[in-house]
Amino acid sequence: MQIRPIGIISTPFKEPKGTPIQPVFAEEDHGTAEVLPEYSDALADLAGFERVWLIYWFDRVGPVQLRVTPFRDTVAHGLFATRVPCRPNPIGLSCVRLREVRGNTLVFSGADMLDGTPLLDIKPYVPGFDAFPGIRAGWFDKPGTDRTHADGRFAGQGAGAPVATE
């Protein structure tokens, strides 16, 4: 398997502490996703979408933890029942509001990632496919806290940019 960045995400957030933990808590926080020139033609027709999924690499997280106390709770949960970034494959996913496509750059709001984050992919948000209102959301239905910004508990020295793996 090979994973290579298709671009870079720029945001106002230089460190994990104080970064919004989800795009819903970051509507006023803008960012850009600059796509490498060789992929710029793939942005055709994207401007017609209000929201897009940005898929990226958590390049500055700590080691994998199988049980974690997430930002929105006060008790530990299994990693896969959370959105904590220190995962076996540190892949991030954010549904952001697309403000503009400017050449090979996406301008968006809902920035909840760190400045310089490697961008892996972009997919359009399609309400008919991606929205399931009223479904159960496990412990998120009654979170133990209302935290909206990170406190730095999952930060690490960085795993570096995505690398080819076999």
C-alpha positions as CSV (number, residue, x, y, z in Angstrom):
1,M,0.0,0.0,0.0
2,Q,1.3,3.5,-0.8
3,I,-0.1,6.7,0.6
4,R,1.2,10.0,-0.8
5,P,0.0,13.5,0.0
6,I,-2.0,15.3,-2.7
7,G,-1.4,18.7,-1.1
8,I,-1.1,20.6,2.1
9,I,-3.6,22.2,4.5
10,S,-3.0,25.6,6.0
11,T,-4.9,26.8,9.1
12,P,-4.3,29.3,11.9
13,F,-3.5,26.5,14.3
14,K,0.2,25.9,15.0
15,E,-0.2,23.5,17.9
16,P,-2.8,21.0,19.1
17,K,-3.8,22.8,22.3
18,G,-6.6,25.2,21.5
19,T,-7.4,23.7,18.1
20,P,-11.2,23.0,17.6
21,I,-11.9,19.3,17.9
22,Q,-14.4,19.1,15.1
23,P,-15.4,21.4,12.2
24,V,-18.8,22.2,13.8
25,F,-16.9,24.0,16.5
26,A,-14.8,25.9,13.9
27,E,-17.2,27.6,11.5
28,E,-15.4,30.9,11.9
29,D,-12.0,29.3,11.5
30,H,-10.9,29.4,7.9
31,G,-8.2,27.4,6.1
32,T,-6.9,26.5,2.7
33,A,-6.1,23.2,1.1
34,E,-3.5,23.6,-1.7
35,V,-3.5,20.7,-4.1
36,L,-0.3,19.8,-5.9
37,P,-0.3,21.1,-9.5
38,E,-0.4,17.5,-10.9
39,Y,-3.8,17.0,-9.3
40,S,-5.3,20.5,-10.0
41,D,-7.5,19.2,-12.9
42,A,-9.2,16.8,-10.4
43,L,-10.8,19.9,-8.8
44,A,-13.1,20.5,-11.8
45,D,-16.7,20.8,-10.8
46,L,-16.0,20.8,-7.1
47,A,-17.1,24.4,-6.7
48,G,-20.7,23.3,-6.9
49,F,-20.6,21.6,-3.6
50,E,-21.2,23.4,-0.3
51,R,-19.3,20.9,1.8
52,V,-16.4,18.6,1.2
53,W,-14.6,15.9,3.1
54,L,-10.9,16.5,3.7
55,I,-9.0,13.4,4.4
56,Y,-5.6,14.0,5.9
57,W,-2.7,12.6,7.9
58,F,-2.4,13.3,11.6
59,D,1.4,14.0,11.4
60,R,1.9,15.3,14.9
61,V,0.1,12.9,17.2
62,G,1.4,10.8,20.1
63,P,1.6,7.0,20.0
64,V,-1.4,4.7,19.5
65,Q,-3.6,4.3,22.6
66,L,-6.2,1.6,22.6
67,R,-8.2,3.1,25.4
68,V,-8.5,6.9,25.6
69,T,-10.4,9.6,27.4
70,P,-11.6,11.7,24.5
71,F,-12.1,15.5,24.6
72,R,-15.9,15.2,24.9
73,D,-15.9,12.8,27.9
74,T,-14.4,12.2,31.3
75,V,-14.1,8.4,31.1
76,A,-12.0,6.1,28.9
77,H,-13.4,4.4,25.8
78,G,-12.0,2.1,23.2
79,L,-10.1,4.0,20.6
80,F,-12.4,3.0,17.8
81,A,-15.4,4.4,19.6
82,T,-13.8,7.8,19.5
83,R,-12.4,10.3,17.1
84,V,-9.1,10.7,19.0
85,P,-6.2,11.3,16.6
86,C,-3.6,8.8,18.0
87,R,-4.7,5.8,15.8
88,P,-2.9,2.9,14.2
89,N,-3.3,4.7,10.9
90,P,-3.5,8.4,11.9
91,I,-6.0,9.4,9.2
92,G,-8.2,12.5,9.9
93,L,-11.5,13.2,8.3
94,S,-13.3,16.6,8.4
95,C,-16.4,17.8,6.7
96,V,-15.7,21.5,5.9
97,R,-17.7,24.2,4.3
98,L,-16.2,25.0,0.9
99,R,-16.1,28.7,0.4
100,E,-14.2,28.9,-2.9
101,V,-12.1,27.0,-5.4
102,R,-9.2,29.3,-6.4
103,G,-7.0,27.6,-9.0
104,N,-5.5,24.6,-7.2
105,T,-6.5,25.9,-3.7
106,L,-9.7,25.2,-1.7
107,V,-10.7,28.0,0.7
108,F,-12.9,26.5,3.5
109,S,-14.3,27.2,6.9
110,G,-14.5,24.6,9.7
111,A,-10.7,24.3,10.1
112,D,-10.0,21.8,12.9
113,M,-6.6,20.6,11.7
114,L,-3.1,21.9,12.3
115,D,-1.3,24.2,9.9
116,G,0.9,22.2,7.5
117,T,-1.2,19.0,7.7
118,P,-0.6,16.7,4.7
119,L,-3.8,16.3,2.6
120,L,-4.5,12.8,1.4
121,D,-7.8,13.1,-0.5
122,I,-10.9,15.3,-1.1
123,K,-14.5,13.9,-1.5
124,P,-17.7,15.8,-2.0
125,Y,-20.2,15.7,0.8
126,V,-23.5,14.4,-0.5
127,P,-26.4,14.7,2.0
128,G,-28.3,11.8,0.4
129,F,-25.3,9.5,1.1
130,D,-23.6,11.1,4.1
131,A,-26.4,12.2,6.4
132,F,-28.3,9.9,8.8
133,P,-30.2,12.2,11.2
134,G,-31.6,10.8,14.3
135,I,-29.4,7.7,14.6
136,R,-27.7,6.5,17.8
137,A,-24.2,7.8,18.4
138,G,-23.1,5.7,21.4
139,W,-21.6,7.6,24.3
140,F,-21.6,10.8,22.2
141,D,-25.4,10.9,22.8
142,K,-24.6,11.9,26.4
143,P,-21.0,13.2,26.5
144,G,-19.4,13.8,29.9
145,T,-18.2,17.3,29.0
146,D,-18.9,20.0,26.4
147,R,-15.3,20.7,25.4
148,T,-15.0,22.1,21.9
149,H,-11.2,22.7,21.7
150,A,-8.2,20.4,22.2
151,D,-6.1,20.5,25.3
152,G,-3.0,18.9,23.9
153,R,-3.4,15.5,25.5
154,F,-2.9,13.5,22.3
155,A,0.0,15.6,20.8
156,G,3.3,13.9,20.0
157,Q,6.6,14.6,18.4
158,G,5.1,13.8,15.0
159,A,4.8,10.8,12.9
160,G,6.1,12.7,9.9
161,A,4.4,12.8,6.5
162,P,2.7,9.8,5.0
163,V,5.1,7.2,3.8
164,A,4.8,4.2,1.5
165,T,4.0,1.1,3.4
166,E,3.8,-2.5,2.3
